[in-house]
Each structure stands twice: as structure tokens, then as C-alpha cells.
Amino acid sequence: MMTAIERNNVNVIGSGEQTLIFAHGYGCDQNIWRHLTPYFADKYRLVLFDFVGSGGSASNAFDRTRYSTLAGYAQDVLDILEELKFENVHFVGHSVSSMVGVLASIQQPDRFATLTMIGPSASYINDGDYHGGFERADIEALLESLESNYIAWSAMMAPLIMGNADRPELAQELEASFCRMDPLIAHHFARVTFLSDNRADLPLVKTRTLILQCQKDAIADTQVGEYVHRRLPRSEFVVLDATGHCPHMSAPRDVALAIKRFLP
């Protein structure tokens, strides 16, 4: 049988007693962390991987039922850590992977020492007094556009997601990452990502958590980050002097300093 290390194209780099595992966001793969990892590789052991359908993962391992919710992706994280025999790890998740970390830590709290969430959202859809950033019709239109022409959607959305219009090379890198993803799996993962609602899961998290938010983020604005902070019992909320949804690419030094201050 295929191992989780094979399935998720796991790579372990760096050295140190403490372990960080980096979980990428939608449409990305482990290469997206290349801006951030140099700040940690000298003193920490780093675990990098690709979710199924991304990067060098085994796309033939995709199972529509397993990955019908974010719980399937959380199980991938737990499988990886179990095979590596790593405990007390520091989880760093970008965007949707923030909620993947939430689910994994609830299931096996002793496996995680801390969680770091970069641009998290518990639900992208506005609901009564809850501000998620988008109306349901907006999300459905976004998904329809993605499914009708994924390449065009990637070209349109990458600059919006990245922000930092004065540095177009960052949006180009993100667009290229989108285009490396298996399109059929990308369609499925998009629906799981943008239609998930993990608000009820947040109070169940017992792990110390750092929430990193950019000042201007078209996907998850500060109201979203503040909501996550209020609902997490042991969380810290930091607004970075950065813009866009991917500060680990656009402002990696600021992200690294915030994480290092937070780590025990």
C-alpha cells in the first residue's frame, strides 16, 4: 500500500529538536514555502508536503469521499506525523489549511504543540451577523468560473489573491502554482474550501494558536481574523505590516519573526 510519505510527497529538511510542519493553501504546493523556510532551516526540523492533487503528490490517491470535507485533509496531516513518529509539532497552515490544522489538533491534541494560522477563515460566506467576506451567490459564481475555465480563473484570481500589484512576479508564481494542480481535483477542493463552515470547531481547539493577518486581504479581511481570534480560547492575533493573502511570499521576514516570537 502507498504510504502517506509517498502519497503526499513528504520532504523533511533542516535540523533541530523542534519540528515545524507547513501545510499549503488552496491551489498551492510545498514550493510556496520556499520564501519562508530559510528563516527556520538552521534551527528547526521542517516537514513539507503536498495535498493530494497538488505538486508532486500521488493524484491517483484522490478519493472523492475521503476528501469531501476538510477532515480528509486533516487525516493526511495526522498520517504523515504518525509515519514520521513526530509529536509536539508546530503546525503552520496557510488559508484553508488553518482549518485543516484546527481539525487535526482537535482529533489528536497531544500531537501539536502550537498552531500558526496565516490568513484563516472559518467560513467564507456571510451569515446573519457573521462576516465571512462573501455572499453565497458570490462564492457560487466564483466556483462556476473556476470549473468552466480553470486556466483563465487562475490568471484572473492570482493577482487579486496575492495583492502587491507593484510586485507582479509574486502573482505570476501563484498563478503557476494554480496551473500545476490537477484541474479535476482543483474543482473538487475549491468547493470543499469555499463552502466549508468550521465556526463550531474553533472553541474545541485547546492548542496555543497564533493568527497572522494582513492589513488588506481580499480573501480573509481583518474582521474574519478577529472572529477566529475571539473563538479560539488560547490564541494571539497579530496584524502584519503587509498586504494580500500570502504574506509568507510577500513578507516572509515579518511572518518568520512573528512565528519565532510565538514559538516556545
C-alpha atoms as a printed R data frame, in Angstrom:
    type eleno elety resid chain resno       x      y       z
1   ATOM     1    CA   MET     A     1   0.000  0.000   0.000
2   ATOM     2    CA   MET     A     2   1.097  3.575  -0.636
3   ATOM     3    CA   THR     A     3   2.451  5.317   2.438
4   ATOM     4    CA   ALA     A     4   1.424  8.833   3.447
5   ATOM     5    CA   ILE     A     5   5.012  9.923   2.822
6   ATOM     6    CA   GLU     A     6   4.707  8.724  -0.778
7   ATOM     7    CA   ARG     A     7   1.130  9.900  -1.252
8   ATOM     8    CA   ASN     A     8   1.815 13.430  -0.036
9   ATOM     9    CA   ASN     A     9   5.362 13.819  -1.388
10  ATOM    10    CA   VAL     A    10   6.773 14.487   2.082
11  ATOM    11    CA   ASN     A    11  10.175 16.122   2.484
12  ATOM    12    CA   VAL     A    12  11.979 16.717   5.771
13  ATOM    13    CA   ILE     A    13  14.698 19.365   5.829
14  ATOM    14    CA   GLY     A    14  16.689 21.276   8.409
15  ATOM    15    CA   SER     A    15  17.765 20.172  11.848
16  ATOM    16    CA   GLY     A    16  16.793 20.867  15.408
17  ATOM    17    CA   GLU     A    17  14.842 19.475  18.313
18  ATOM    18    CA   GLN     A    18  11.606 21.273  17.428
19  ATOM    19    CA   THR     A    19   9.563 20.327  14.356
20  ATOM    20    CA   LEU     A    20   7.501 22.621  12.133
21  ATOM    21    CA   ILE     A    21   5.068 21.169   9.589
22  ATOM    22    CA   PHE     A    22   3.947 23.519   6.816
23  ATOM    23    CA   ALA     A    23   0.523 22.986   5.191
24  ATOM    24    CA   HIS     A    24  -0.071 24.960   1.987
25  ATOM    25    CA   GLY     A    25  -3.279 26.688   0.930
26  ATOM    26    CA   TYR     A    26  -5.645 26.049  -1.959
27  ATOM    27    CA   GLY     A    27  -4.025 25.769  -5.383
28  ATOM    28    CA   CYS     A    28  -0.506 25.731  -3.954
29  ATOM    29    CA   ASP     A    29   2.088 23.111  -3.083
30  ATOM    30    CA   GLN     A    30   5.073 22.874  -0.771
31  ATOM    31    CA   ASN     A    31   7.230 25.018  -3.071
32  ATOM    32    CA   ILE     A    32   5.187 28.036  -1.981
33  ATOM    33    CA   TRP     A    33   7.036 27.934   1.349
34  ATOM    34    CA   ARG     A    34  10.450 28.490  -0.247
35  ATOM    35    CA   HIS     A    35  10.395 32.172   0.748
36  ATOM    36    CA   LEU     A    36   9.840 31.315   4.431
37  ATOM    37    CA   THR     A    37  11.766 28.107   5.156
38  ATOM    38    CA   PRO     A    38  15.275 29.667   5.028
39  ATOM    39    CA   TYR     A    39  14.415 31.535   8.236
40  ATOM    40    CA   PHE     A    40  13.893 28.245  10.105
41  ATOM    41    CA   ALA     A    41  16.020 25.512   8.489
42  ATOM    42    CA   ASP     A    42  19.113 26.275  10.596
43  ATOM    43    CA   LYS     A    43  17.447 25.635  13.965
44  ATOM    44    CA   TYR     A    44  14.287 23.625  13.256
45  ATOM    45    CA   ARG     A    45  13.305 20.382  11.565
46  ATOM    46    CA   LEU     A    46  10.823 21.212   8.798
47  ATOM    47    CA   VAL     A    47   8.197 18.932   7.272
48  ATOM    48    CA   LEU     A    48   6.929 19.904   3.806
49  ATOM    49    CA   PHE     A    49   4.253 18.063   1.854
50  ATOM    50    CA   ASP     A    50   1.672 18.364  -0.916
51  ATOM    51    CA   PHE     A    51  -2.030 17.692  -0.530
52  ATOM    52    CA   VAL     A    52  -3.330 15.100  -2.991
53  ATOM    53    CA   GLY     A    53  -3.677 16.668  -6.437
54  ATOM    54    CA   SER     A    54  -1.001 19.283  -5.780
55  ATOM    55    CA   GLY     A    55   2.709 19.404  -6.580
56  ATOM    56    CA   GLY     A    56   4.404 16.015  -6.550
57  ATOM    57    CA   SER     A    57   1.619 14.207  -4.681
58  ATOM    58    CA   ALA     A    58   0.075 10.985  -5.963
59  ATOM    59    CA   SER     A    59  -3.051 12.205  -7.762
60  ATOM    60    CA   ASN     A    60  -4.205  8.610  -8.169
61  ATOM    61    CA   ALA     A    61  -4.672  8.539  -4.382
62  ATOM    62    CA   PHE     A    62  -7.528 11.022  -4.663
63  ATOM    63    CA   ASP     A    63 -10.744  9.682  -3.173
64  ATOM    64    CA   ARG     A    64 -13.818 11.864  -3.589
65  ATOM    65    CA   THR     A    65 -15.416 10.517  -0.414
66  ATOM    66    CA   ARG     A    66 -12.319 10.895   1.796
67  ATOM    67    CA   TYR     A    67 -11.757 14.429   0.599
68  ATOM    68    CA   SER     A    68 -15.408 15.511   0.615
69  ATOM    69    CA   THR     A    69 -14.648 17.572   3.739
70  ATOM    70    CA   LEU     A    70 -11.555 19.127   5.272
71  ATOM    71    CA   ALA     A    71 -11.443 16.192   7.694
72  ATOM    72    CA   GLY     A    72  -9.856 14.087   4.955
73  ATOM    73    CA   TYR     A    73  -7.035 16.592   4.567
74  ATOM    74    CA   ALA     A    74  -6.598 16.737   8.344
75  ATOM    75    CA   GLN     A    75  -6.249 12.965   8.348
76  ATOM    76    CA   ASP     A    76  -3.454 13.290   5.786
77  ATOM    77    CA   VAL     A    77  -1.565 15.531   8.227
78  ATOM    78    CA   LEU     A    78  -2.066 13.042  11.052
79  ATOM    79    CA   ASP     A    79  -0.997 10.141   8.817
80  ATOM    80    CA   ILE     A    80   2.212 11.959   7.897
81  ATOM    81    CA   LEU     A    81   3.088 12.712  11.519
82  ATOM    82    CA   GLU     A    82   2.294  9.147  12.552
83  ATOM    83    CA   GLU     A    83   4.579  7.666   9.904
84  ATOM    84    CA   LEU     A    84   7.371 10.081  10.818
85  ATOM    85    CA   LYS     A    85   6.785  9.433  14.544
86  ATOM    86    CA   PHE     A    86   6.788 13.178  15.228
87  ATOM    87    CA   GLU     A    87   4.963 14.617  18.225
88  ATOM    88    CA   ASN     A    88   4.675 18.078  19.805
89  ATOM    89    CA   VAL     A    89   4.995 19.651  16.376
90  ATOM    90    CA   HIS     A    90   4.353 23.261  15.457
91  ATOM    91    CA   PHE     A    91   1.760 23.390  12.678
92  ATOM    92    CA   VAL     A    92   1.872 26.290  10.211
93  ATOM    93    CA   GLY     A    93  -1.139 26.440   7.897
94  ATOM    94    CA   HIS     A    94  -1.979 28.934   5.190
95  ATOM    95    CA   SER     A    95  -5.585 29.871   4.382
96  ATOM    96    CA   VAL     A    96  -7.757 26.743   4.195
97  ATOM    97    CA   SER     A    97  -5.026 24.725   5.887
98  ATOM    98    CA   SER     A    98  -5.591 26.785   9.014
99  ATOM    99    CA   MET     A    99  -8.872 24.917   9.443
100 ATOM   100    CA   VAL     A   100  -7.149 21.654   8.500
101 ATOM   101    CA   GLY     A   101  -4.885 22.290  11.490
102 ATOM   102    CA   VAL     A   102  -7.913 23.014  13.662
103 ATOM   103    CA   LEU     A   103  -9.478 19.653  12.816
104 ATOM   104    CA   ALA     A   104  -6.222 17.724  13.207
105 ATOM   105    CA   SER     A   105  -5.487 19.299  16.596
106 ATOM   106    CA   ILE     A   106  -8.978 18.549  17.876
107 ATOM   107    CA   GLN     A   107  -8.607 14.914  16.875
108 ATOM   108    CA   GLN     A   108  -5.105 14.469  18.336
109 ATOM   109    CA   PRO     A   109  -4.299 17.431  20.611
110 ATOM   110    CA   ASP     A   110  -1.181 15.815  22.071
111 ATOM   111    CA   ARG     A   111   0.378 15.708  18.615
112 ATOM   112    CA   PHE     A   112   0.564 19.510  18.383
113 ATOM   113    CA   ALA     A   113   2.496 21.994  20.486
114 ATOM   114    CA   THR     A   114   1.211 25.089  18.656
115 ATOM   115    CA   LEU     A   115  -0.814 26.152  15.637
116 ATOM   116    CA   THR     A   116   0.010 29.113  13.390
117 ATOM   117    CA   MET     A   117  -2.707 30.301  11.022
118 ATOM   118    CA   ILE     A   118  -1.851 32.586   8.118
119 ATOM   119    CA   GLY     A   119  -4.952 34.313   6.721
120 ATOM   120    CA   PRO     A   120  -7.502 31.908   8.246
121 ATOM   121    CA   SER     A   121 -11.250 31.867   7.664
122 ATOM   122    CA   ALA     A   122 -13.730 29.664   9.498
123 ATOM   123    CA   SER     A   123 -16.336 30.289   6.774
124 ATOM   124    CA   TYR     A   124 -16.133 32.447   3.668
125 ATOM   125    CA   ILE     A   125 -19.882 33.063   3.423
126 ATOM   126    CA   ASN     A   126 -21.731 35.851   5.248
127 ATOM   127    CA   ASP     A   127 -24.363 34.503   7.620
128 ATOM   128    CA   GLY     A   128 -26.522 36.871   9.660
129 ATOM   129    CA   ASP     A   129 -24.202 38.778  11.984
130 ATOM   130    CA   TYR     A   130 -21.238 36.709  10.838
131 ATOM   131    CA   HIS     A   131 -18.966 38.405   8.306
132 ATOM   132    CA   GLY     A   132 -17.211 35.878   6.083
133 ATOM   133    CA   GLY     A   133 -16.438 38.296   3.293
134 ATOM   134    CA   PHE     A   134 -18.668 36.901   0.521
135 ATOM   135    CA   GLU     A   135 -22.318 36.330  -0.205
136 ATOM   136    CA   ARG     A   136 -23.352 32.793  -1.122
137 ATOM   137    CA   ALA     A   137 -24.080 33.926  -4.703
138 ATOM   138    CA   ASP     A   138 -20.545 35.358  -4.964
139 ATOM   139    CA   ILE     A   139 -18.999 32.037  -3.962
140 ATOM   140    CA   GLU     A   140 -21.199 30.090  -6.372
141 ATOM   141    CA   ALA     A   141 -20.198 32.452  -9.192
142 ATOM   142    CA   LEU     A   142 -16.537 32.037  -8.280
143 ATOM   143    CA   LEU     A   143 -16.837 28.252  -8.341
144 ATOM   144    CA   GLU     A   144 -18.714 28.296 -11.634
145 ATOM   145    CA   SER     A   145 -15.983 30.419 -13.181
146 ATOM   146    CA   LEU     A   146 -13.291 28.090 -11.844
147 ATOM   147    CA   GLU     A   147 -14.994 24.992 -13.174
148 ATOM   148    CA   SER     A   148 -15.700 26.447 -16.619
149 ATOM   149    CA   ASN     A   149 -12.123 27.567 -17.316
150 ATOM   150    CA   TYR     A   150  -9.561 26.843 -14.607
151 ATOM   151    CA   ILE     A   151  -6.637 28.403 -16.501
152 ATOM   152    CA   ALA     A   152  -8.489 31.677 -17.054
153 ATOM   153    CA   TRP     A   153  -9.698 31.649 -13.450
154 ATOM   154    CA   SER     A   154  -6.101 31.209 -12.243
155 ATOM   155    CA   ALA     A   155  -4.906 34.162 -14.326
156 ATOM   156    CA   MET     A   156  -7.740 36.336 -13.022
157 ATOM   157    CA   MET     A   157  -7.595 35.369  -9.353
158 ATOM   158    CA   ALA     A   158  -3.853 35.142  -8.696
159 ATOM   159    CA   PRO     A   159  -3.271 38.940  -8.736
160 ATOM   160    CA   LEU     A   160  -6.368 39.527  -6.586
161 ATOM   161    CA   ILE     A   161  -5.330 36.928  -4.026
162 ATOM   162    CA   MET     A   162  -1.691 37.994  -3.939
163 ATOM   163    CA   GLY     A   163  -2.197 41.761  -3.860
164 ATOM   164    CA   ASN     A   164   1.119 43.646  -4.027
165 ATOM   165    CA   ALA     A   165   0.465 44.883  -7.560
166 ATOM   166    CA   ASP     A   166   3.903 46.507  -7.600
167 ATOM   167    CA   ARG     A   167   5.473 43.024  -7.470
168 ATOM   168    CA   PRO     A   168   3.786 41.131 -10.347
169 ATOM   169    CA   GLU     A   169   6.288 38.281 -10.120
170 ATOM   170    CA   LEU     A   170   4.556 37.097  -6.936
171 ATOM   171    CA   ALA     A   171   1.167 36.816  -8.656
172 ATOM   172    CA   GLN     A   172   2.854 35.023 -11.543
173 ATOM   173    CA   GLU     A   173   4.355 32.492  -9.143
174 ATOM   174    CA   LEU     A   174   0.978 31.911  -7.531
175 ATOM   175    CA   GLU     A   175  -0.719 31.534 -10.927
176 ATOM   176    CA   ALA     A   176   1.898 28.982 -11.988
177 ATOM   177    CA   SER     A   177   1.213 27.053  -8.784
178 ATOM   178    CA   PHE     A   178  -2.512 27.030  -9.537
179 ATOM   179    CA   CYS     A   179  -1.844 25.709 -13.022
180 ATOM   180    CA   ARG     A   180   0.245 22.795 -11.697
181 ATOM   181    CA   MET     A   181  -2.736 21.414  -9.800
182 ATOM   182    CA   ASP     A   182  -4.793 18.614 -11.305
183 ATOM   183    CA   PRO     A   183  -7.844 20.517 -12.686
184 ATOM   184    CA   LEU     A   184 -10.465 17.954 -11.690
185 ATOM   185    CA   ILE     A   185  -9.140 17.770  -8.150
186 ATOM   186    CA   ALA     A   186  -8.820 21.560  -8.111
187 ATOM   187    CA   HIS     A   187 -12.553 21.853  -8.876
188 ATOM   188    CA   HIS     A   188 -13.411 19.492  -6.033
189 ATOM   189    CA   PHE     A   189 -11.030 21.052  -3.497
190 ATOM   190    CA   ALA     A   190 -12.354 24.527  -4.328
191 ATOM   191    CA   ARG     A   191 -15.886 23.517  -3.380
192 ATOM   192    CA   VAL     A   192 -14.684 21.930  -0.154
193 ATOM   193    CA   THR     A   193 -12.603 25.019   0.646
194 ATOM   194    CA   PHE     A   194 -15.095 27.786  -0.082
195 ATOM   195    CA   LEU     A   195 -18.214 26.009   1.196
196 ATOM   196    CA   SER     A   196 -16.764 24.690   4.466
197 ATOM   197    CA   ASP     A   197 -18.005 26.082   7.757
198 ATOM   198    CA   ASN     A   198 -15.743 25.375  10.741
199 ATOM   199    CA   ARG     A   199 -17.070 28.024  13.110
200 ATOM   200    CA   ALA     A   200 -18.366 25.447  15.586
201 ATOM   201    CA   ASP     A   201 -14.960 23.714  15.673
202 ATOM   202    CA   LEU     A   202 -12.964 26.721  16.890
203 ATOM   203    CA   PRO     A   203 -13.916 26.610  20.611
204 ATOM   204    CA   LEU     A   204 -12.846 22.953  20.711
205 ATOM   205    CA   VAL     A   205  -9.208 23.795  19.999
206 ATOM   206    CA   LYS     A   206  -7.021 23.551  23.115
207 ATOM   207    CA   THR     A   207  -3.703 24.225  21.371
208 ATOM   208    CA   ARG     A   208  -1.935 27.599  21.645
209 ATOM   209    CA   THR     A   209  -2.571 29.407  18.378
210 ATOM   210    CA   LEU     A   210  -1.049 32.343  16.526
211 ATOM   211    CA   ILE     A   211  -3.255 34.126  13.971
212 ATOM   212    CA   LEU     A   212  -1.390 36.180  11.371
213 ATOM   213    CA   GLN     A   213  -3.465 38.650   9.389
214 ATOM   214    CA   CYS     A   214  -2.544 41.154   6.697
215 ATOM   215    CA   GLN     A   215  -3.836 44.720   6.771
216 ATOM   216    CA   LYS     A   216  -5.511 44.296   3.384
217 ATOM   217    CA   ASP     A   217  -6.596 40.823   2.298
218 ATOM   218    CA   ALA     A   218  -9.231 40.294  -0.417
219 ATOM   219    CA   ILE     A   219  -9.922 36.723   0.722
220 ATOM   220    CA   ALA     A   220  -9.925 36.981   4.524
221 ATOM   221    CA   ASP     A   221 -10.029 40.506   5.939
222 ATOM   222    CA   THR     A   222  -9.304 41.591   9.488
223 ATOM   223    CA   GLN     A   223 -12.899 41.037  10.627
224 ATOM   224    CA   VAL     A   224 -12.514 37.369   9.720
225 ATOM   225    CA   GLY     A   225  -9.236 37.090  11.613
226 ATOM   226    CA   GLU     A   226 -10.694 38.847  14.637
227 ATOM   227    CA   TYR     A   227 -13.612 36.396  14.673
228 ATOM   228    CA   VAL     A   228 -11.251 33.413  14.635
229 ATOM   229    CA   HIS     A   229  -9.267 35.010  17.472
230 ATOM   230    CA   ARG     A   230 -12.389 35.557  19.602
231 ATOM   231    CA   ARG     A   231 -13.494 31.965  19.152
232 ATOM   232    CA   LEU     A   232 -10.132 30.335  19.910
233 ATOM   233    CA   PRO     A   233  -9.570 30.054  23.671
234 ATOM   234    CA   ARG     A   234  -5.745 30.233  23.576
235 ATOM   235    CA   SER     A   235  -4.964 32.472  20.617
236 ATOM   236    CA   GLU     A   236  -2.857 35.515  19.815
237 ATOM   237    CA   PHE     A   237  -3.775 37.864  16.978
238 ATOM   238    CA   VAL     A   238  -1.121 39.754  15.020
239 ATOM   239    CA   VAL     A   239  -1.799 42.130  12.148
240 ATOM   240    CA   LEU     A   240   1.262 42.236   9.913
241 ATOM   241    CA   ASP     A   241   2.534 45.317   8.131
242 ATOM   242    CA   ALA     A   242   1.778 43.544   4.856
243 ATOM   243    CA   THR     A   243  -0.959 43.220   2.245
244 ATOM   244    CA   GLY     A   244  -2.503 40.359   0.287
245 ATOM   245    CA   HIS     A   245  -3.431 36.811   1.220
246 ATOM   246    CA   CYS     A   246   0.067 35.313   1.019
247 ATOM   247    CA   PRO     A   247   2.431 37.172   3.385
248 ATOM   248    CA   HIS     A   248   4.687 34.101   3.570
249 ATOM   249    CA   MET     A   249   5.550 35.023  -0.037
250 ATOM   250    CA   SER     A   250   5.315 38.819   0.031
251 ATOM   251    CA   ALA     A   251   6.649 39.482   3.554
252 ATOM   252    CA   PRO     A   252   8.406 36.284   4.696
253 ATOM   253    CA   ARG     A   253  10.721 38.025   7.143
254 ATOM   254    CA   ASP     A   254   7.795 39.576   9.027
255 ATOM   255    CA   VAL     A   255   5.999 36.221   9.133
256 ATOM   256    CA   ALA     A   256   9.137 34.433  10.339
257 ATOM   257    CA   LEU     A   257   9.750 36.966  13.118
258 ATOM   258    CA   ALA     A   258   6.149 36.699  14.325
259 ATOM   259    CA   ILE     A   259   6.303 32.907  14.394
260 ATOM   260    CA   LYS     A   260   9.665 32.860  16.172
261 ATOM   261    CA   ARG     A   261   8.380 35.242  18.843
262 ATOM   262    CA   PHE     A   262   5.395 32.952  19.349
263 ATOM   263    CA   LEU     A   263   7.231 29.612  19.486
264 ATOM   264    CA   PRO     A   264   8.297 28.401  22.929
